[in-house]
Amino acid sequence: MIAIVQLPRPMRRPSSVSAVASLCLLMAGAVQAGGTTALERGDEAARRRAEGHRGSRALPGPIGEAVAAYEEALAAQPDDLEVRVKLLSALYFQGEFTLSKALDQHALFERALDVASEGMAQLARGLAYADASEENRPRLVEHLSDQPEAAGIYFWSAVYWGLWSRHAGKFEAASKGVADKIRDYSELVIALDDRYENAGGHRVLGRLHTEAPRIPLITGWVDRDVAISELERAVERAPNDLRAHLFLAEALLKFDASRRDEAMDRLRWLVRQSPNPELLVEEIQVLEEAEQLLAEYEPGVG
C-alpha cells in the first residue's frame, strides 16, 4: 500500500493544488517506487497462477498476490469496473484451485458476491428497474450497451451464485431465489455479448438447466432440453473451450439416451487433449473430470 504521511492539520482550507495532488495519489492505483501500479502487479501475478501446481491444485502464493494487488487497485479506484472484473476472476481461481475446505470456499464466494453486487449497483445507477428479469431486460441491456465490463460483472455474479449454492444447500438456495438469479444474469450476459468468456453465458445457463432440481412453483421452468441446446451453443461459439465439451457430454448422458455414443466419443476426444498452457490448471481439472465421467459410463476405462 502507498504510504501517506499525516501532516499537521492546517488552520486554513487546503489549496486547490494540494487537493489535486491528493487526488492524483489516489488515482495512481498505489504506484510503487519502481513505477508499477497495483493493477499491473495483479496482472503479472495472475499470469503466474499455475506456477508450482500439482495437477489441478495450485499453490496459493501467486494468485494470492494477484487478489491482494487487485483489491489494492480497487480500493484506490472503486468505480473501475475492469479492476473489479479482474478481482472476481482471480477470486474464482483462488477459491476453486487453491482452497480445499468447503467453509473457506463458501466464505470466499460470499465475499466475491459482495464485490459483484457492488459492481451491479454501480452499473444500475440512474435506472429505476435494475433487475435482470425477462420483463426488464430490454431496458437494462440498452442502459448497459456502452459499458464494456457489464457482461463480466453479471457473468461472475451468475458463477458465484452457483458456487455459493453448492455449499449452502438446496433449501437456502431456493429461499434466496438463486436459480432465478443465475438464469437471469446468464441470459443478460448472452444479450450483452453471447461470446463473452468463451460463450460463458450459454455455458452457465446450460449448466444451470443440467444441475438445478425441478421444484414446483420455484424452479418448474428448468428444462433439460434447454440444458443441451445451450451447451451446444456454447460449444459452437467456443469450440476450443474444453469445459463446454465436458458439460455437453454430461448433459447428453443424463438426458438423451439416443445420443449416448456421441457423448462418449466427445469424452474420448477430451481425454486425448493437451491443456492450454495459459489455462493449465483449469484445463487439467476438466481433463480429470472427463476421465472420471468416462470411467463411470464405460467401466474398465482409466
LUMPAZA-438912 format. One record per residue (C-alpha): residue number from 1; residue in three letters; y, z negated, x. Coordinates in nm, 4 decimals, always signed. Layout:
BEGIN
NUM:ALA:Y:Z:X
...
END
This chain:
BEGIN
1:MET:+0.0000:+0.0000:+0.0000
2:ILE:+0.3544:+0.0627:+0.1128
3:ALA:+0.5305:-0.2455:+0.2436
4:ILE:+0.8560:-0.3207:+0.0628
5:VAL:+1.0857:-0.5673:+0.2366
6:GLN:+1.2549:-0.8081:-0.0026
7:LEU:+1.6274:-0.8061:+0.0760
8:PRO:+1.8710:-1.0795:-0.0304
9:ARG:+1.9948:-1.0157:-0.3829
10:PRO:+2.3456:-0.8638:-0.3646
11:MET:+2.6319:-1.0131:-0.5602
12:ARG:+2.7290:-0.6687:-0.6932
13:ARG:+2.5356:-0.3903:-0.8640
14:PRO:+2.3368:-0.1747:-0.6168
15:SER:+2.4970:+0.1529:-0.5229
16:SER:+2.3608:+0.4798:-0.6576
17:VAL:+2.2471:+0.5642:-0.3032
18:SER:+2.0301:+0.2508:-0.2927
19:ALA:+1.8872:+0.3302:-0.6356
20:VAL:+1.7982:+0.6831:-0.5287
21:ALA:+1.6366:+0.5532:-0.2110
22:SER:+1.4204:+0.3123:-0.4114
23:LEU:+1.3167:+0.5909:-0.6446
24:CYS:+1.2200:+0.8116:-0.3525
25:LEU:+0.9978:+0.5364:-0.2154
26:LEU:+0.8232:+0.5093:-0.5492
27:MET:+0.7775:+0.8828:-0.5932
28:ALA:+0.6411:+0.9261:-0.2437
29:GLY:+0.2981:+0.8125:-0.3580
30:ALA:+0.2792:+0.5472:-0.0895
31:VAL:+0.3236:+0.7694:+0.2167
32:GLN:+0.1756:+0.6176:+0.5299
33:ALA:+0.3230:+0.6317:+0.8766
34:GLY:+0.1190:+0.9419:+0.9570
35:GLY:+0.2718:+1.1275:+0.6629
36:THR:-0.0417:+1.1213:+0.4458
37:THR:+0.0029:+1.0425:+0.0777
38:ALA:-0.2335:+0.8319:-0.1275
39:LEU:-0.3315:+1.1423:-0.3237
40:GLU:-0.4220:+1.3273:-0.0040
41:ARG:-0.6219:+1.0301:+0.1208
42:GLY:-0.8049:+1.0195:-0.2103
43:ASP:-0.8901:+1.3893:-0.1912
44:GLU:-1.0139:+1.3542:+0.1658
45:ALA:-1.2349:+1.0570:+0.0807
46:ALA:-1.3689:+1.2295:-0.2318
47:ARG:-1.4825:+1.5227:-0.0183
48:ARG:-1.6845:+1.2743:+0.1918
49:ARG:-1.8504:+1.1092:-0.1085
50:ALA:-2.2037:+1.2244:-0.0153
51:GLU:-2.1896:+1.1045:+0.3469
52:GLY:-2.4942:+0.8933:+0.4327
53:HIS:-2.6560:+0.9466:+0.0931
54:ARG:-3.0223:+0.8788:+0.0304
55:GLY:-3.1411:+1.1223:-0.2284
56:SER:-2.9261:+1.0819:-0.5374
57:ARG:-2.7826:+0.7480:-0.4221
58:ALA:-2.4564:+0.7496:-0.2281
59:LEU:-2.3003:+0.4913:-0.0036
60:PRO:-2.0197:+0.3015:-0.1799
61:GLY:-1.7679:+0.3358:+0.1039
62:PRO:-1.6300:+0.6903:+0.0786
63:ILE:-1.5960:+0.7044:-0.2986
64:GLY:-1.4574:+0.3505:-0.2967
65:GLU:-1.1840:+0.4721:-0.0621
66:ALA:-1.1132:+0.7618:-0.2969
67:VAL:-1.0871:+0.5365:-0.6016
68:ALA:-0.8543:+0.2961:-0.4201
69:ALA:-0.6306:+0.5787:-0.2994
70:TYR:-0.6107:+0.7427:-0.6416
71:GLU:-0.5289:+0.4073:-0.8001
72:GLU:-0.2510:+0.3613:-0.5461
73:ALA:-0.1154:+0.7077:-0.6218
74:LEU:-0.1336:+0.6456:-0.9978
75:ALA:+0.0458:+0.3123:-0.9644
76:ALA:+0.3282:+0.4959:-0.7908
77:GLN:+0.3331:+0.7803:-1.0453
78:PRO:+0.1722:+0.6589:-1.3688
79:ASP:+0.2680:+0.9744:-1.5597
80:ASP:+0.0927:+1.2071:-1.3146
81:LEU:-0.1984:+1.3441:-1.5172
82:GLU:-0.3503:+1.5259:-1.2193
83:VAL:-0.3931:+1.1961:-1.0351
84:ARG:-0.5319:+1.0332:-1.3494
85:VAL:-0.7959:+1.3056:-1.3894
86:LYS:-0.8953:+1.2752:-1.0230
87:LEU:-0.9298:+0.8992:-1.0609
88:LEU:-1.1509:+0.9470:-1.3681
89:SER:-1.3715:+1.1899:-1.1761
90:ALA:-1.4012:+0.9521:-0.8798
91:LEU:-1.4864:+0.6581:-1.1052
92:TYR:-1.7646:+0.8642:-1.2609
93:PHE:-1.9229:+0.9288:-0.9219
94:GLN:-1.8806:+0.5648:-0.8243
95:GLY:-2.0489:+0.4405:-1.1408
96:GLU:-2.3303:+0.6926:-1.1582
97:PHE:-2.4249:+0.7279:-0.7929
98:THR:-2.3365:+0.4027:-0.6141
99:LEU:-2.3810:+0.1263:-0.8719
100:SER:-2.7296:+0.0182:-0.9761
101:LYS:-2.6696:-0.2820:-1.2028
102:ALA:-2.6145:-0.1978:-1.5680
103:LEU:-2.3493:-0.4664:-1.6125
104:ASP:-2.1488:-0.3347:-1.3171
105:GLN:-2.1692:+0.0180:-1.4539
106:HIS:-2.0660:-0.0919:-1.8018
107:ALA:-1.7632:-0.2773:-1.6652
108:LEU:-1.6602:+0.0303:-1.4671
109:PHE:-1.6984:+0.2554:-1.7720
110:GLU:-1.4797:+0.0222:-1.9790
111:ARG:-1.2178:+0.0316:-1.7073
112:ALA:-1.2359:+0.4127:-1.6958
113:LEU:-1.1934:+0.4278:-2.0732
114:ASP:-0.8671:+0.2360:-2.0335
115:VAL:-0.7491:+0.4886:-1.7737
116:ALA:-0.8413:+0.7766:-2.0043
117:SER:-0.6842:+0.6121:-2.3097
118:GLU:-0.3554:+0.5714:-2.1272
119:GLY:-0.3679:+0.9418:-2.0449
120:MET:-0.4306:+1.0348:-2.4070
121:ALA:-0.1429:+0.8146:-2.5188
122:GLN:+0.0815:+0.9906:-2.2696
123:LEU:-0.0278:+1.3322:-2.3966
124:ALA:+0.0313:+1.2293:-2.7571
125:ARG:+0.3925:+1.1231:-2.7113
126:GLY:+0.6081:+1.2683:-2.9864
127:LEU:+0.3095:+1.3654:-3.2016
128:ALA:+0.2716:+1.1915:-3.5365
129:TYR:-0.1002:+1.2633:-3.5740
130:ALA:-0.2637:+1.2366:-3.2354
131:ASP:-0.6338:+1.2021:-3.3170
132:ALA:-0.8629:+1.4904:-3.2244
133:SER:-1.0360:+1.5210:-3.5618
134:GLU:-1.1022:+1.8674:-3.7018
135:GLU:-0.8187:+1.8301:-3.9529
136:ASN:-0.5552:+1.7528:-3.6898
137:ARG:-0.6976:+1.9598:-3.4041
138:PRO:-0.4850:+2.2758:-3.4529
139:ARG:-0.1551:+2.0892:-3.4180
140:LEU:-0.2930:+1.8846:-3.1286
141:VAL:-0.4066:+2.1996:-2.9466
142:GLU:-0.0621:+2.3518:-2.9998
143:HIS:+0.1024:+2.0332:-2.8732
144:LEU:-0.1160:+2.0293:-2.5603
145:SER:-0.1064:+2.4004:-2.4831
146:ASP:+0.1412:+2.3532:-2.1964
147:GLN:-0.0435:+2.0542:-2.0466
148:PRO:-0.2947:+2.1875:-1.7912
149:GLU:-0.4563:+1.8468:-1.7397
150:ALA:-0.5138:+1.7774:-2.1101
151:ALA:-0.8659:+1.9217:-2.1060
152:GLY:-0.9545:+1.6901:-1.8186
153:ILE:-0.8275:+1.3777:-1.9916
154:TYR:-1.0233:+1.4499:-2.3093
155:PHE:-1.3323:+1.5690:-2.1216
156:TRP:-1.3594:+1.2469:-1.9251
157:SER:-1.2845:+1.0441:-2.2373
158:ALA:-1.5873:+1.2045:-2.4037
159:VAL:-1.8025:+1.1470:-2.0950
160:TYR:-1.7077:+0.7818:-2.0632
161:TRP:-1.7653:+0.7029:-2.4284
162:GLY:-2.1130:+0.8458:-2.3839
163:LEU:-2.1758:+0.6391:-2.0717
164:TRP:-2.0316:+0.3280:-2.2352
165:SER:-2.2600:+0.3639:-2.5367
166:ARG:-2.5619:+0.3932:-2.3074
167:HIS:-2.5245:+0.0238:-2.2241
168:ALA:-2.3519:-0.1035:-2.5386
169:GLY:-2.6366:-0.0390:-2.7800
170:LYS:-2.6612:+0.1697:-3.0965
171:PHE:-2.5070:-0.0853:-3.3347
172:GLU:-2.1946:-0.1497:-3.1282
173:ALA:-2.1549:+0.2210:-3.0532
174:ALA:-2.1846:+0.3034:-3.4234
175:SER:-1.9328:+0.0336:-3.5178
176:LYS:-1.6767:+0.1908:-3.2821
177:GLY:-1.7404:+0.5445:-3.4043
178:VAL:-1.8414:+0.6538:-3.0549
179:ALA:-2.0357:+0.9615:-3.1662
180:ASP:-1.7363:+1.0868:-3.3645
181:LYS:-1.5110:+1.0356:-3.0626
182:ILE:-1.7427:+1.2275:-2.8307
183:ARG:-1.7745:+1.5104:-3.0828
184:ASP:-1.4015:+1.5343:-3.1475
185:TYR:-1.2998:+1.5144:-2.7821
186:SER:-1.5619:+1.7692:-2.6757
187:GLU:-1.4564:+2.0128:-2.9468
188:LEU:-1.0944:+1.9667:-2.8424
189:VAL:-1.1842:+2.0458:-2.4799
190:ILE:-1.3581:+2.3620:-2.5996
191:ALA:-1.0482:+2.4601:-2.7988
192:LEU:-0.8241:+2.3975:-2.4966
193:ASP:-1.0437:+2.5539:-2.2282
194:ASP:-1.4098:+2.6149:-2.3017
195:ARG:-1.4855:+2.6834:-1.9330
196:TYR:-1.3316:+2.3589:-1.8081
197:GLU:-1.5594:+2.1620:-1.5712
198:ASN:-1.8324:+2.4282:-1.5884
199:ALA:-1.8157:+2.4546:-1.9683
200:GLY:-1.8161:+2.0752:-1.9841
201:GLY:-1.7077:+2.0632:-2.3482
202:HIS:-2.0107:+2.2664:-2.4570
203:ARG:-2.2409:+2.0671:-2.2265
204:VAL:-2.1293:+1.7270:-2.3551
205:LEU:-2.1312:+1.8399:-2.7186
206:GLY:-2.4804:+1.9816:-2.6804
207:ARG:-2.6000:+1.6631:-2.5167
208:LEU:-2.4500:+1.4581:-2.7993
209:HIS:-2.6415:+1.6566:-3.0629
210:THR:-2.9545:+1.6149:-2.8488
211:GLU:-2.9383:+1.2392:-2.8000
212:ALA:-2.7408:+1.0886:-3.0879
213:PRO:-2.9551:+0.9330:-3.3612
214:ARG:-2.9076:+1.0525:-3.7174
215:ILE:-2.7736:+0.7556:-3.9104
216:PRO:-2.6914:+0.8122:-4.2801
217:LEU:-2.3169:+0.8028:-4.3534
218:ILE:-2.2403:+0.7625:-3.9810
219:THR:-2.3951:+1.0466:-3.7802
220:GLY:-2.5503:+1.2566:-4.0535
221:TRP:-2.3710:+1.5560:-3.9013
222:VAL:-2.5919:+1.5501:-3.5894
223:ASP:-2.7688:+1.8867:-3.5729
224:ARG:-3.0497:+1.9697:-3.3288
225:ASP:-2.9858:+2.3434:-3.3689
226:VAL:-2.6272:+2.2824:-3.2569
227:ALA:-2.7660:+2.0963:-2.9550
228:ILE:-2.9493:+2.4108:-2.8455
229:SER:-2.6699:+2.6562:-2.9280
230:GLU:-2.4026:+2.4524:-2.7465
231:LEU:-2.6186:+2.4139:-2.4375
232:GLU:-2.6920:+2.7866:-2.4434
233:ARG:-2.3168:+2.8461:-2.4442
234:ALA:-2.2804:+2.6062:-2.1505
235:VAL:-2.5428:+2.7988:-1.9515
236:GLU:-2.3877:+3.1325:-2.0457
237:ARG:-2.0391:+3.0275:-1.9334
238:ALA:-2.1511:+2.8383:-1.6229
239:PRO:-2.4860:+2.9836:-1.5114
240:ASN:-2.4703:+2.8037:-1.1762
241:ASP:-2.4427:+2.4583:-1.3339
242:LEU:-2.7880:+2.3086:-1.2861
243:ARG:-2.7312:+2.0206:-1.5275
244:ALA:-2.6669:+2.2595:-1.8157
245:HIS:-3.0032:+2.4258:-1.7478
246:LEU:-3.1749:+2.0860:-1.7411
247:PHE:-3.0179:+1.9764:-2.0681
248:LEU:-3.1071:+2.3053:-2.2367
249:ALA:-3.4690:+2.2854:-2.1218
250:GLU:-3.4962:+1.9307:-2.2535
251:ALA:-3.3438:+2.0228:-2.5912
252:LEU:-3.5835:+2.3161:-2.6302
253:LEU:-3.8842:+2.0980:-2.5507
254:LYS:-3.7752:+1.8397:-2.8047
255:PHE:-3.6643:+2.0583:-3.0913
256:ASP:-3.8098:+2.4098:-3.0698
257:ALA:-4.1822:+2.4305:-3.0039
258:SER:-4.1696:+2.8111:-3.0247
259:ARG:-3.9620:+2.8190:-2.7038
260:ARG:-4.1717:+2.5750:-2.5006
261:ASP:-4.2762:+2.8390:-2.2448
262:GLU:-3.9116:+2.9367:-2.1945
263:ALA:-3.8171:+2.5724:-2.1367
264:MET:-4.0994:+2.5199:-1.8883
265:ASP:-4.0030:+2.8354:-1.6985
266:ARG:-3.6474:+2.7044:-1.6788
267:LEU:-3.7697:+2.3751:-1.5343
268:ARG:-3.9897:+2.5543:-1.2801
269:TRP:-3.6900:+2.7609:-1.1782
270:LEU:-3.4770:+2.4480:-1.1480
271:VAL:-3.7082:+2.2613:-0.9117
272:ARG:-3.7023:+2.5594:-0.6740
273:GLN:-3.3243:+2.5452:-0.6390
274:SER:-3.1358:+2.4010:-0.3434
275:PRO:-2.8461:+2.1675:-0.4221
276:ASN:-2.4916:+2.2914:-0.3733
277:PRO:-2.3553:+2.1173:-0.0580
278:GLU:-2.0297:+2.0493:-0.2436
279:LEU:-2.2221:+1.8728:-0.5227
280:LEU:-2.5026:+1.7402:-0.3083
281:VAL:-2.5768:+1.4022:-0.4654
282:GLU:-2.5050:+1.5213:-0.8187
283:GLU:-2.7457:+1.8149:-0.7970
284:ILE:-3.0166:+1.6189:-0.6156
285:GLN:-3.0165:+1.3918:-0.9206
286:VAL:-3.0551:+1.6957:-1.1501
287:LEU:-3.3492:+1.8245:-0.9448
288:GLU:-3.5149:+1.4816:-0.9508
289:GLU:-3.4794:+1.4658:-1.3284
290:ALA:-3.6128:+1.8210:-1.3636
291:GLU:-3.9220:+1.7275:-1.1624
292:GLN:-3.9793:+1.4234:-1.3817
293:LEU:-3.9430:+1.6273:-1.7008
294:LEU:-4.1723:+1.8988:-1.5704
295:ALA:-4.4365:+1.6394:-1.4831
296:GLU:-4.4031:+1.4811:-1.8271
297:TYR:-4.4656:+1.8074:-2.0124
298:GLU:-4.7049:+1.9611:-1.7587
299:PRO:-4.9406:+1.6881:-1.6341
300:GLY:-5.0619:+1.7317:-1.2806
301:VAL:-4.7333:+1.8802:-1.1598
302:GLY:-4.5297:+1.6946:-0.8995
END
